[in-house]
Amino acid sequence: MAHASNSSHQSLYRAYRPASFKDIVGQEHITNALAEQIASQKIGHAYLFAGSRGLGKTSIARIFARELGCSDRDLYEIDAASNNSVDDIRLLAENVYTLPFDSTYKVYILDEAHMLSKGAWNAFLKTLEEPPAYVIFILATTELSKVPETVQSRCQVYEFKKPTRALLTKHVTEIALREGFTLEKGVAELVALLGDGSYRDSLSILEKVLAGTHASDTGKKADVVTLENAEQQTGAPKHALVHALALALSEGNTDAALAAVRRTAAESVDMALYLSLVLELIRTILLVRYAPELRLEIKDELGNDTFEEVEKIALPKESKITHKTLRVLLDATERMRFSPIPSLPLELAILELATTHDA
């Protein structure tokens, strides 16, 4: 893959866009199948790539086209979100019968395919079912359920997997190193969490973190990214505030719990993000307590220091954190979306847990 130093004005996601199947991370079940089809020359005429955003659907479609020997002149990328009318599809259907310029195949990539209108789908069905032998369609969608069954049945359907947090963390760490940055413990994990299962979003967040890292901010060399700096650049709550609420809930200290929320709100932190981080920590605490066989795996993920913090909350028998804590906080995430005061659902959850303890 190209290094960003050769393309300083490109985003990290573009600079590190996979150039071959071996560069694709986490979608081996798809790349292996496609590579096998190329090797055996058993190529389908229509493919449907489905999965949430930022998983590499378009990248794999382009690589597949190149591996088939399709030149840029014979590769057509169409945004179905803005070219979704019957007339747009009829024009496409007419053009497919024009022979390729200089390739064996003409490849059409239709991104956001679920945005086609019902009339457009009907106009497309015949062409999709019996295209010329030199035409291959690759439809990409983030919403498979909105693609008609009649279309799905005419395609080879490949569902893309969301990467695990561990895989995203590793990917983010490697890209940062290639950019000349070392991430201190917790930075890659935070970026991966905020990336929410998307390679593209994770690299966009990493780019923001790296762009805001300077020697004057960290007190260290400019190429070291601290957790504090990452929190500052992303607007994520400080780790100490997340830990303070979990500790207060464990101790049944309602006053300290409400104070932690108040301090967080005073820092203009996104309360939904704060609550998601608290939920993540509470879940880990319960896993450490009730699933001893997972402790080594969790320790590897968190690192020694963070794992010790978790153990100190998880292991004491008098800890007030239970499965109900997790359920009450989970309910608060739903209410937070509609609350005029962002911190109110979390404060109500704390009071509800306090009432339970008193009872």
SVG drawing of the C-alpha trace seen along z (x, -y; Angstrom):
<svg xmlns="http://www.w3.org/2000/svg" viewBox="-42 -24 53 48">
<polyline fill="none" stroke="black" stroke-width="0.4" points="0.0,0.0 1.1,-3.5 2.5,-5.4 0.8,-8.6 4.1,-10.5 3.7,-10.0 0.2,-11.4 0.3,-14.0 -3.1,-15.5 -4.9,-12.2 -6.9,-11.0 -5.4,-8.0 -8.3,-5.8 -7.4,-6.7 -3.6,-6.6 -3.9,-3.1 -6.7,-1.8 -6.0,1.9 -4.3,2.5 -4.7,6.3 -6.6,9.1 -3.7,9.7 -4.1,6.2 -7.7,6.7 -8.1,7.2 -10.9,9.3 -12.8,10.3 -10.8,13.4 -14.0,15.5 -14.8,13.2 -11.4,12.5 -10.5,16.2 -13.7,17.1 -13.2,14.4 -9.6,15.4 -10.6,19.0 -13.2,18.0 -10.5,16.1 -8.0,19.0 -10.7,21.5 -12.1,19.0 -15.6,19.6 -16.7,16.0 -20.3,15.0 -22.1,12.3 -23.6,10.6 -22.4,10.1 -24.0,8.4 -21.7,7.1 -23.6,6.4 -22.4,4.9 -22.2,1.7 -20.2,-1.3 -16.4,-1.3 -15.8,2.4 -14.1,2.4 -17.0,3.3 -16.0,0.9 -12.3,1.6 -12.8,5.3 -15.0,4.7 -12.3,2.6 -9.6,5.1 -11.7,7.9 -12.2,6.0 -8.4,5.4 -7.7,9.0 -10.0,9.9 -7.9,7.7 -10.5,4.9 -8.9,1.6 -10.0,-1.8 -11.7,-2.5 -13.9,0.6 -14.7,0.0 -17.8,-1.9 -18.7,-3.1 -22.2,-4.3 -23.7,-6.0 -27.2,-4.5 -28.2,-7.0 -28.1,-9.8 -28.6,-7.7 -31.7,-5.7 -34.4,-6.5 -35.9,-4.2 -34.2,-6.4 -30.8,-6.1 -31.1,-2.3 -32.4,-2.1 -29.4,-4.1 -27.1,-1.7 -28.9,1.3 -28.3,-0.2 -24.6,-0.8 -23.8,2.7 -24.2,3.9 -21.2,1.8 -18.1,4.0 -15.2,3.4 -12.5,0.9 -9.5,3.1 -10.5,5.7 -12.1,9.1 -14.8,7.7 -16.7,4.6 -17.4,4.2 -20.2,2.1 -20.0,1.3 -23.3,-0.1 -22.8,-1.6 -25.7,-2.1 -27.7,0.2 -30.6,0.4 -31.4,-3.3 -32.7,-2.2 -36.4,-2.9 -38.9,-0.1 -39.3,-1.0 -35.5,-1.1 -35.2,2.4 -37.8,3.7 -36.0,2.1 -32.7,3.6 -33.9,7.2 -33.7,8.5 -30.3,7.1 -29.1,8.4 -30.4,11.9 -29.0,12.2 -26.2,9.6 -23.7,10.0 -21.0,12.5 -18.4,9.7 -20.4,7.8 -20.1,8.2 -22.3,6.4 -21.1,5.8 -23.8,4.3 -22.8,2.8 -25.3,2.1 -25.4,1.2 -29.0,2.4 -29.4,5.9 -33.0,6.1 -34.0,3.3 -32.6,5.2 -35.5,7.1 -35.4,10.9 -35.7,11.1 -32.4,9.3 -30.7,11.2 -31.6,14.5 -29.8,13.4 -26.6,12.5 -23.8,14.2 -24.4,12.6 -21.4,11.9 -22.0,10.5 -19.1,8.5 -18.1,8.9 -17.7,6.1 -14.2,6.2 -13.7,7.1 -12.5,4.4 -9.2,6.3 -8.7,6.4 -9.5,2.7 -7.1,1.8 -4.3,3.8 -5.1,2.1 -5.1,-1.4 -1.8,-0.7 -0.1,0.5 -1.2,-2.4 -0.1,-4.9 3.4,-3.2 3.6,-3.5 2.8,-7.2 5.7,-7.5 3.6,-7.7 3.6,-5.5 0.3,-5.1 0.4,-4.9 -1.7,-2.3 -5.5,-2.9 -5.2,-5.2 -5.8,-2.5 -8.6,-1.0 -10.3,-4.4 -10.0,-5.0 -11.4,-1.5 -14.3,-2.0 -15.2,-5.3 -14.8,-3.8 -17.8,-1.5 -16.8,1.4 -15.8,-0.6 -12.2,-0.6 -12.9,-3.9 -14.3,-5.7 -11.5,-4.4 -8.9,-5.8 -10.7,-9.1 -10.6,-9.3 -7.0,-8.3 -6.2,-11.0 -7.8,-13.6 -5.8,-12.4 -2.5,-12.3 -3.1,-15.8 -3.6,-17.2 -0.5,-15.7 2.4,-18.0 5.3,-18.0 3.9,-21.1 0.7,-19.1 2.3,-16.0 5.5,-17.2 7.2,-14.3 8.5,-13.7 5.9,-14.8 5.5,-11.2 4.1,-9.8 0.4,-10.0 -0.9,-9.9 -4.4,-8.9 -4.9,-12.4 -4.1,-13.9 -6.4,-11.4 -9.3,-12.1 -8.8,-15.9 -8.7,-15.5 -11.8,-13.2 -13.9,-14.9 -14.0,-11.5 -14.4,-11.6 -11.3,-11.2 -10.6,-7.6 -10.6,-8.9 -14.2,-10.1 -15.3,-6.7 -13.5,-4.9 -14.8,-7.2 -18.4,-6.4 -17.8,-2.7 -16.0,-2.8 -18.8,-4.9 -21.4,-2.4 -19.4,0.5 -19.2,-1.2 -22.9,-2.1 -21.8,-5.8 -24.7,-7.7 -23.2,-11.1 -19.8,-10.2 -21.6,-8.7 -23.7,-11.9 -20.6,-14.0 -18.7,-12.1 -21.6,-12.7 -21.7,-16.3 -17.9,-16.7 -18.3,-15.0 -21.1,-17.2 -19.1,-20.3 -16.4,-19.3 -18.9,-19.4 -18.4,-15.7 -20.8,-13.8 -22.9,-12.1 -24.0,-9.2 -20.3,-8.5 -19.6,-8.7 -22.3,-6.2 -21.2,-3.8 -17.7,-3.8 -19.1,-3.3 -21.2,-0.4 -18.1,1.1 -16.3,0.9 -19.2,2.3 -19.5,5.2 -15.8,6.0 -16.1,5.9 -18.9,8.4 -17.0,10.7 -13.9,10.6 -16.0,11.5 -18.2,14.2 -16.1,15.7 -12.6,16.5 -11.6,18.3 -11.8,15.1 -9.5,13.1 -6.3,13.8 -7.9,12.8 -9.3,9.6 -5.9,8.8 -4.2,9.1 -6.8,6.7 -6.7,4.1 -3.0,4.3 -1.8,4.8 -2.6,1.3 -6.2,1.1 -6.8,4.8 -5.6,4.2 -8.1,1.3 -10.9,3.5 -10.0,6.3 -10.1,3.9 -13.7,3.1 -14.7,6.6 -13.4,8.9 -14.5,7.4 -17.6,9.4 -19.2,6.2 -19.3,4.6 -22.7,3.3 -22.3,3.8 -24.5,6.6 -26.2,7.6 -29.0,5.1 -26.5,2.3 -25.8,3.1 -29.4,3.4 -30.4,0.1 -27.6,-1.7 -28.5,-0.1 -32.1,-1.4 -30.6,-4.9 -28.9,-4.8 -32.3,-4.5 -33.8,-7.4 -30.7,-9.6 -31.6,-9.9 -34.8,-11.8 -33.8,-13.6 -33.7,-17.5 -31.0,-17.3 -28.3,-14.9 -27.1,-13.8 -30.6,-13.3 -31.2,-9.6 -27.8,-8.7 -28.6,-10.5 -32.0,-8.8 -30.3,-5.4 -28.0,-6.1 -30.9,-7.1 -32.8,-3.9 -29.8,-1.8 -29.5,-3.7 -33.1,-2.8 -32.4,0.8 -29.5,0.9 -31.5,-0.8 -34.3,1.8"/>
</svg>
